[in-house]
Amino acid sequence: MTASPRPGVPAPGGVPLTLGAPPTATPGVAVDGFLPQHPPREEGRRVGPHDGPHESPYRAGSGAEYGPDFGVYLHVPFCTVRCGYCDFNTYTAAELGSGANRSDYAATAVGEIALADEALRSAGMARREVRTVFVGGGTPTLLPAADLAAMLDAVDDTWGLAADAEVTTEANPDSVDAADLAALAAAGFTRVSFGMQSAVPEVLATLERTHDPERIPAVVGWARDAGLSVSLDLIYGAPGETLAQWQRSLEAVLALSPDHVSAYALVVEQGTKMAAQVRRGELPMPDPDDEADKYELAATMLADAGYDWYEISNFARTPADRCRHNIAYWRSDDWWGIGPGAHSHVAGQRWWNVKHPRPYAAAVAAGNLPVDGSEVLSGEDRETERILLGIRLADGLDVGATLADRLPQLVEEGLLEAAPAQRGRAVLTLRGRLLADTVVRRLT
């Protein structure tokens, strides 16, 4: 399990955990009629399990249309142990209880893929080849490589993978070996994202990570031998982590020369074990100033080593090494999320699946889309989200004539680059990256 690719926005699969007995009634919605017709029908429609009418995002003049790319997110909700900081939709064997198991999971996910295709065809939407696939969790590589391959094959058989498709799986360093990585590459995976988090044993212990940092060079080497692109994911700001320890982790990453690095600030989420430890005074709350110092150190060290930032928390050696799947989230492209708690966005409609694997599997078995809720954003909401997400990209965003007069002051305050601002484009400086929320508030 790695940190959310969309800090402040629920990641696909990265929804807050709610433990306890799952609902007993079969959830989900009928496939036919879930998505709006294309071309649009002129009447209103109902969305997901809700009762209120919603306008079709394809209604004339709505401005909604297909995103330029179509991706698939596959959520694997299993972990060996739950890390104390984690609030993602993941389950250990004890939390799953009876009626849900790993061995059946791939077949259930393949079943949802078939239902997704039926829903798209029912709405009259043309098939689009899949440009990116991201398998996240949880720890996807707790499933056998053959199960992950079966899920990827279903995506390819259903929609077709683009010739240059990016196919990523997350992995914990202690959940794969050389044979696993070779099998994933042979199945069509192109990229692996290792949840390294830290090179310091004491920091890993605070985060309740199970792997030995000495294993990182081995798994990176095995991935390279298999022909996979490698990303290393880091978390900074763990309680008690010093700046020197964070520098040590960065130095360890740079010594391995990965293709891509993600660096996320730790957020203590309510409802997690770590939040309870902080509340009881057993751990200190992360200090925002300390996290800012650590981000600046990471940005400097990575830039000096030839890694360009392309999103606030993500750095790549070359443009080709950027994670195209995550960029699709930031640009509000279309993707279908498969699995418990997975989020989707297609043609202006957003929805999320039921969270617990048991009712999720029951819905799919009954031939229903396992949808728990959905929404269609208004034009105003879409514009706010465009700014919220787009400002995080190194390319920035065109703010339009109505907001252009706000840029000079943000430049004067050192939050935006001057040259792009003169063209009506907002691009964050290093200081702006640290204060991105402030920039968003000033532009919305």
C-alpha positions as CSV (number, residue, x, y, z in Angstrom):
1,M,0.0,0.0,0.0
2,T,1.4,3.4,-1.0
3,A,0.2,6.9,-0.2
4,S,-2.7,8.3,-2.3
5,P,-1.7,9.6,-5.7
6,R,-4.1,12.5,-5.1
7,P,-3.5,14.0,-1.7
8,G,-6.6,15.7,-0.5
9,V,-8.8,13.8,-3.0
10,P,-9.9,10.2,-2.5
11,A,-7.7,7.9,-4.5
12,P,-9.3,5.0,-6.4
13,G,-9.5,2.4,-3.7
14,G,-8.1,5.0,-1.2
15,V,-11.4,5.7,0.7
16,P,-11.6,5.8,4.5
17,L,-11.9,2.4,6.1
18,T,-15.1,1.4,7.9
19,L,-14.7,-1.8,9.8
20,G,-17.6,-3.9,11.1
21,A,-20.2,-6.2,9.6
22,P,-20.9,-5.4,5.9
23,P,-24.4,-4.9,4.8
24,T,-26.5,-8.1,4.3
25,A,-28.6,-7.0,1.4
26,T,-27.1,-7.5,-2.1
27,P,-25.9,-4.0,-3.1
28,G,-25.2,-2.5,-6.5
29,V,-27.2,-1.2,-9.4
30,A,-28.5,-2.6,-12.7
31,V,-26.1,-2.4,-15.6
32,D,-28.6,-1.1,-18.1
33,G,-29.3,2.6,-17.7
34,F,-26.5,3.3,-15.1
35,L,-24.6,5.5,-17.6
36,P,-26.3,8.2,-19.6
37,Q,-27.1,7.5,-23.2
38,H,-24.7,8.8,-25.9
39,P,-26.0,10.6,-27.9
40,P,-27.9,12.0,-24.9
41,R,-31.5,11.5,-24.0
42,E,-33.2,14.7,-23.2
43,E,-34.9,13.5,-20.0
44,G,-33.3,13.5,-16.6
45,R,-32.0,10.3,-15.1
46,R,-31.4,8.7,-11.8
47,V,-27.8,8.0,-10.7
48,G,-26.7,4.9,-8.8
49,P,-28.8,4.0,-5.8
50,H,-29.9,7.5,-5.1
51,D,-33.5,8.7,-5.5
52,G,-33.0,12.2,-6.8
53,P,-33.1,13.1,-10.5
54,H,-29.8,14.2,-12.2
55,E,-29.2,15.8,-15.5
56,S,-27.3,13.8,-18.1
57,P,-23.8,15.1,-18.5
58,Y,-24.3,14.7,-22.3
59,R,-27.2,17.2,-22.4
60,A,-26.7,19.8,-25.1
61,G,-24.5,22.6,-23.8
62,S,-23.3,20.8,-20.7
63,G,-19.7,20.9,-21.9
64,A,-19.1,17.3,-20.7
65,E,-17.4,14.9,-23.1
66,Y,-15.2,11.9,-23.1
67,G,-11.8,12.4,-21.5
68,P,-9.0,12.2,-24.0
69,D,-7.7,8.9,-22.5
70,F,-9.4,5.9,-20.9
71,G,-7.7,4.0,-18.1
72,V,-8.5,1.2,-15.7
73,Y,-7.7,1.0,-12.0
74,L,-7.7,-2.5,-10.4
75,H,-8.0,-2.4,-6.6
76,V,-6.7,-5.4,-4.7
77,P,-7.9,-4.9,-1.1
78,F,-5.6,-7.3,0.8
79,C,-2.7,-6.7,3.2
80,T,-0.8,-9.1,5.4
81,V,-0.9,-6.5,8.2
82,R,-2.4,-3.0,8.5
83,C,0.1,-0.2,8.8
84,G,-0.8,2.2,11.6
85,Y,-1.1,5.2,9.3
86,C,-3.2,3.5,6.7
87,D,-6.8,4.5,6.0
88,F,-7.1,2.9,2.6
89,N,-9.8,0.3,1.8
90,T,-7.7,-2.7,2.7
91,Y,-8.3,-5.8,4.8
92,T,-6.2,-8.4,6.6
93,A,-7.4,-12.0,6.7
94,A,-8.8,-11.4,10.2
95,E,-10.8,-8.3,9.1
96,L,-12.2,-10.1,6.1
97,G,-14.0,-12.8,8.1
98,S,-15.9,-15.5,6.3
99,G,-17.3,-15.2,2.9
100,A,-14.5,-13.3,1.3
101,N,-11.1,-14.7,0.2
102,R,-8.2,-14.0,-2.0
103,S,-8.5,-17.1,-4.1
104,D,-11.8,-16.0,-5.7
105,Y,-10.9,-12.4,-6.1
106,A,-9.4,-12.3,-9.6
107,A,-12.5,-14.0,-11.0
108,T,-14.8,-11.5,-9.3
109,A,-12.8,-8.6,-10.7
110,V,-13.0,-10.1,-14.1
111,G,-16.7,-10.3,-13.7
112,E,-16.9,-6.6,-12.9
113,I,-14.9,-5.8,-16.0
114,A,-17.5,-7.6,-18.1
115,L,-20.3,-5.7,-16.4
116,A,-18.4,-2.4,-17.0
117,D,-18.2,-3.2,-20.7
118,E,-21.9,-4.0,-20.8
119,A,-22.7,-0.7,-19.1
120,L,-20.7,1.3,-21.6
121,R,-22.2,-0.5,-24.5
122,S,-25.7,-0.2,-23.1
123,A,-25.1,3.6,-23.0
124,G,-24.1,3.6,-26.6
125,M,-20.5,4.6,-25.8
126,A,-17.9,3.5,-28.3
127,R,-15.2,1.2,-27.0
128,R,-11.9,3.0,-26.4
129,E,-8.6,1.2,-26.0
130,V,-7.0,1.3,-22.6
131,R,-4.0,3.7,-22.4
132,T,-3.1,2.9,-18.8
133,V,-3.7,0.3,-16.1
134,F,-2.8,0.7,-12.5
135,V,-3.1,-2.2,-10.0
136,G,-3.2,-0.8,-6.4
137,G,-4.2,-1.8,-3.0
138,G,-3.6,-3.0,-0.4
139,T,-0.8,-5.1,-1.6
140,P,-1.7,-6.4,-5.1
141,T,1.3,-8.8,-5.2
142,L,-0.2,-10.8,-2.3
143,L,-2.2,-12.4,-5.2
144,P,-0.3,-14.8,-7.4
145,A,1.2,-13.3,-10.5
146,A,-1.2,-15.5,-12.5
147,D,-4.2,-13.8,-10.9
148,L,-2.9,-10.4,-11.7
149,A,-2.2,-11.6,-15.3
150,A,-5.8,-12.9,-15.6
151,M,-7.1,-9.5,-14.5
152,L,-4.9,-7.7,-17.1
153,D,-5.9,-10.2,-19.8
154,A,-9.5,-9.4,-19.1
155,V,-8.9,-5.7,-19.6
156,D,-7.1,-6.4,-22.9
157,D,-9.7,-8.9,-24.1
158,T,-12.6,-6.5,-23.2
159,W,-11.3,-3.1,-24.4
160,G,-7.9,-3.7,-25.9
161,L,-4.6,-2.3,-24.6
162,A,-3.0,0.4,-26.5
163,A,0.3,-0.5,-28.2
164,D,2.2,1.8,-25.8
165,A,0.0,1.1,-22.8
166,E,1.5,1.8,-19.4
167,V,0.7,-1.1,-17.0
168,T,1.7,-0.6,-13.3
169,T,1.4,-2.7,-10.2
170,E,2.2,-1.6,-6.7
171,A,4.3,-4.0,-4.6
172,N,5.8,-4.2,-1.2
173,P,9.5,-5.1,-1.2
174,D,8.8,-8.3,0.8
175,S,5.8,-9.4,-1.4
176,V,7.7,-10.3,-4.6
177,D,10.7,-12.2,-5.7
178,A,12.6,-12.4,-9.0
179,A,10.3,-15.1,-10.4
180,D,7.2,-13.0,-9.6
181,L,8.5,-9.9,-11.3
182,A,9.6,-11.9,-14.4
183,A,6.1,-13.4,-14.6
184,L,4.4,-10.0,-14.3
185,A,6.6,-8.6,-17.1
186,A,5.8,-11.6,-19.3
187,A,2.1,-11.0,-18.6
188,G,2.3,-7.4,-20.0
189,F,3.1,-5.3,-16.9
190,T,5.6,-2.5,-17.8
191,R,6.1,-0.8,-14.5
192,V,6.3,-1.6,-10.7
193,S,5.9,0.8,-7.9
194,F,7.6,-0.3,-4.7
195,G,6.4,0.9,-1.3
196,M,9.8,1.7,0.1
197,Q,8.6,4.5,2.4
198,S,12.0,4.9,4.2
199,A,15.5,3.4,4.3
200,V,15.7,3.8,8.1
201,P,14.6,0.8,10.2
202,E,13.4,3.0,13.0
203,V,11.1,5.0,10.7
204,L,9.8,1.8,9.1
205,A,9.0,0.5,12.6
206,T,7.0,3.7,13.5
207,L,5.1,3.3,10.2
208,E,4.6,-0.5,11.0
209,R,6.1,-1.5,7.7
210,T,7.2,-5.1,7.6
211,H,10.0,-5.1,5.0
212,D,13.8,-5.0,5.6
213,P,15.2,-1.9,3.9
214,E,18.2,-4.0,2.9
215,R,15.9,-5.9,0.5
216,I,15.2,-2.8,-1.6
217,P,18.3,-3.0,-3.9
218,A,17.5,-6.7,-4.6
219,V,13.9,-6.1,-5.7
220,V,14.9,-3.1,-7.8
221,G,17.6,-5.3,-9.5
222,W,15.1,-8.1,-10.1
223,A,12.6,-5.7,-11.6
224,R,15.2,-4.2,-13.9
225,D,16.3,-7.7,-15.0
226,A,12.7,-8.4,-15.9
227,G,12.5,-5.3,-18.0
228,L,10.2,-3.3,-15.7
229,S,10.4,0.4,-15.1
230,V,10.8,1.1,-11.4
231,S,9.3,3.7,-9.1
232,L,10.2,4.0,-5.4
233,D,7.6,5.5,-3.1
234,L,8.6,7.4,0.0
235,I,6.8,8.9,3.0
236,Y,8.2,11.8,4.9
237,G,7.2,13.3,8.3
238,A,6.7,10.1,10.2
239,P,6.6,10.8,14.0
240,G,10.2,11.1,15.3
241,E,11.8,11.1,11.8
242,T,14.7,13.5,11.7
243,L,15.9,15.6,8.8
244,A,19.1,13.5,8.7
245,Q,17.1,10.3,8.5
246,W,15.0,11.7,5.7
247,Q,18.2,12.6,3.8
248,R,19.5,9.1,4.4
249,S,16.4,7.7,2.7
250,L,16.8,10.1,-0.3
251,E,20.4,9.1,-0.6
252,A,19.4,5.5,-0.6
253,V,16.9,6.1,-3.4
254,L,19.3,8.0,-5.5
255,A,21.9,5.3,-5.2
256,L,19.5,2.9,-6.9
257,S,18.7,5.4,-9.8
258,P,15.0,4.5,-10.2
259,D,13.1,5.8,-13.1
260,H,10.5,7.5,-10.9
261,V,10.2,8.7,-7.3
262,S,7.1,9.6,-5.3
263,A,7.4,11.5,-2.0
264,Y,4.3,12.1,0.1
265,A,3.9,13.9,3.4
266,L,2.5,11.7,6.1
267,V,-1.1,12.7,7.0
268,V,-2.5,11.3,10.2
269,E,-6.0,10.3,9.2
270,Q,-8.8,10.1,11.7
271,G,-9.8,6.5,12.5
272,T,-6.3,5.0,12.1
273,K,-4.2,3.4,14.8
274,M,-1.7,6.2,14.4
275,A,-4.3,8.9,15.1
276,A,-5.2,7.1,18.3
277,Q,-1.5,6.9,19.3
278,V,-1.2,10.7,18.6
279,R,-4.3,11.4,20.6
280,R,-3.0,9.4,23.6
281,G,0.4,11.2,23.4
282,E,2.3,8.1,22.4
283,L,3.4,9.7,19.1
284,P,3.9,13.3,18.2
285,M,1.8,14.9,15.5
286,P,3.8,15.6,12.3
287,D,5.0,19.2,12.3
288,P,4.1,21.1,9.0
289,D,7.2,23.1,9.1
290,D,9.3,20.0,9.5
291,E,7.5,18.4,6.5
292,A,8.1,21.6,4.5
293,D,11.8,21.4,5.2
294,K,11.8,17.7,4.1
295,Y,9.9,18.5,0.9
296,E,12.4,21.2,0.0
297,L,15.3,18.9,0.7
298,A,13.7,16.2,-1.5
299,A,13.0,18.7,-4.3
300,T,16.6,19.9,-4.2
301,M,18.3,16.5,-4.0
302,L,16.1,15.0,-6.7
303,A,16.5,18.0,-9.1
304,D,20.3,17.9,-8.6
305,A,20.2,14.2,-9.5
306,G,18.3,14.9,-12.7
307,Y,14.7,14.2,-11.6
308,D,12.2,16.8,-12.7
309,W,9.0,17.3,-10.8
310,Y,5.9,16.9,-12.9
311,E,3.4,16.8,-10.1
312,I,3.9,18.2,-6.6
313,S,4.7,14.8,-5.1
314,N,6.1,13.0,-8.2
315,F,9.5,13.2,-9.9
316,A,10.7,11.4,-13.1
317,R,14.1,11.0,-14.7
318,T,12.6,11.7,-18.2
319,P,9.1,12.7,-19.5
320,A,8.7,9.1,-20.6
321,D,9.1,7.9,-17.0
322,R,6.2,10.0,-15.7
323,C,3.2,7.9,-14.4
324,R,0.7,8.5,-17.1
325,H,-2.1,6.9,-15.1
326,N,-1.8,9.3,-12.3
327,I,-1.6,12.2,-14.7
328,A,-4.9,11.1,-16.0
329,Y,-6.4,11.6,-12.5
330,W,-5.0,15.1,-12.3
331,R,-6.4,16.0,-15.7
332,S,-9.8,14.4,-15.0
333,D,-9.5,11.9,-17.8
334,D,-11.8,8.9,-17.9
335,W,-11.1,5.7,-15.9
336,W,-13.1,2.8,-14.6
337,G,-12.2,1.6,-11.2
338,I,-12.6,-2.2,-10.5
339,G,-12.7,-3.6,-7.0
340,P,-14.2,-2.8,-3.6
341,G,-14.1,0.9,-2.8
342,A,-12.7,1.8,-6.3
343,H,-13.6,5.2,-7.7
344,S,-14.5,5.8,-11.4
345,H,-14.9,8.8,-13.7
346,V,-16.5,8.5,-17.1
347,A,-18.0,11.3,-19.2
348,G,-18.5,13.6,-16.3
349,Q,-20.1,11.0,-14.0
350,R,-18.2,9.8,-10.9
351,W,-19.0,6.9,-8.8
352,W,-17.6,4.6,-6.1
353,N,-18.0,0.9,-5.3
354,V,-19.2,-0.7,-2.1
355,K,-16.2,-1.0,0.2
356,H,-16.3,-4.5,1.8
357,P,-15.2,-7.4,-0.4
358,R,-18.1,-9.6,0.6
359,P,-21.0,-7.4,-0.6
360,Y,-18.9,-6.3,-3.5
361,A,-18.6,-10.0,-4.6
362,A,-22.3,-10.6,-4.0
363,A,-23.2,-7.6,-6.3
364,V,-21.0,-8.9,-9.1
365,A,-22.3,-12.4,-8.7
366,A,-25.9,-11.1,-9.0
367,G,-25.0,-9.3,-12.3
368,N,-25.1,-5.8,-10.7
369,L,-22.6,-3.1,-10.9
370,P,-21.2,-2.9,-7.4
371,V,-21.9,0.8,-7.1
372,D,-22.4,2.4,-3.7
373,G,-23.0,6.0,-4.9
374,S,-22.3,8.5,-7.6
375,E,-22.4,12.2,-8.6
376,V,-22.4,14.4,-11.6
377,L,-20.5,17.6,-11.0
378,S,-21.9,20.9,-12.1
379,G,-20.0,23.2,-14.4
380,E,-18.9,25.3,-11.5
381,D,-17.7,22.3,-9.5
382,R,-15.8,21.0,-12.6
383,E,-14.0,24.3,-12.9
384,T,-13.1,24.3,-9.2
385,E,-11.7,20.8,-9.5
386,R,-9.8,21.7,-12.7
387,I,-8.0,24.3,-10.7
388,L,-7.6,22.1,-7.6
389,L,-6.0,19.3,-9.6
390,G,-4.4,21.1,-12.5
391,I,-2.4,23.5,-10.3
392,R,-0.4,20.6,-9.0
393,L,1.1,19.8,-12.4
394,A,4.4,21.2,-13.5
395,D,2.6,22.2,-16.8
396,G,0.3,24.3,-14.7
397,L,-3.1,25.4,-16.1
398,D,-4.6,28.2,-18.1
399,V,-6.7,30.3,-15.7
400,G,-8.7,32.1,-18.3
401,A,-9.5,35.8,-18.7
402,T,-11.7,36.0,-15.6
403,L,-8.8,35.0,-13.3
404,A,-5.8,36.4,-15.1
405,D,-5.8,39.6,-13.0
406,R,-5.1,37.5,-9.9
407,L,-1.8,36.1,-11.2
408,P,0.5,39.2,-10.8
409,Q,0.0,39.3,-7.0
410,L,0.7,35.5,-6.7
411,V,3.9,36.1,-8.7
412,E,4.9,39.0,-6.4
413,E,4.4,36.7,-3.4
414,G,6.7,34.1,-5.0
415,L,4.0,31.5,-5.5
416,L,3.8,31.4,-9.3
417,E,6.4,31.6,-12.1
418,A,6.5,35.0,-13.7
419,A,6.9,34.1,-17.4
420,P,3.9,31.6,-17.7
421,A,1.8,34.1,-15.6
422,Q,2.3,36.7,-18.3
423,R,0.6,34.3,-20.7
424,G,-2.3,33.6,-18.4
425,R,-0.9,30.3,-17.1
426,A,-0.4,29.4,-13.4
427,V,2.7,27.4,-12.8
428,L,3.9,26.9,-9.2
429,T,7.3,27.9,-7.9
430,L,8.9,25.7,-5.2
431,R,7.4,28.0,-2.6
432,G,4.1,27.7,-4.4
433,R,4.3,23.9,-4.2
434,L,4.5,24.2,-0.5
435,L,1.5,26.5,-0.4
436,A,-0.6,25.0,-3.2
437,D,-3.7,25.1,-1.1
438,T,-3.3,28.9,-0.7
439,V,-3.0,29.3,-4.5
440,V,-6.1,27.2,-5.1
441,R,-8.1,29.3,-2.6
442,R,-6.9,32.5,-4.3
443,L,-8.0,31.2,-7.7
444,T,-11.4,29.8,-6.7
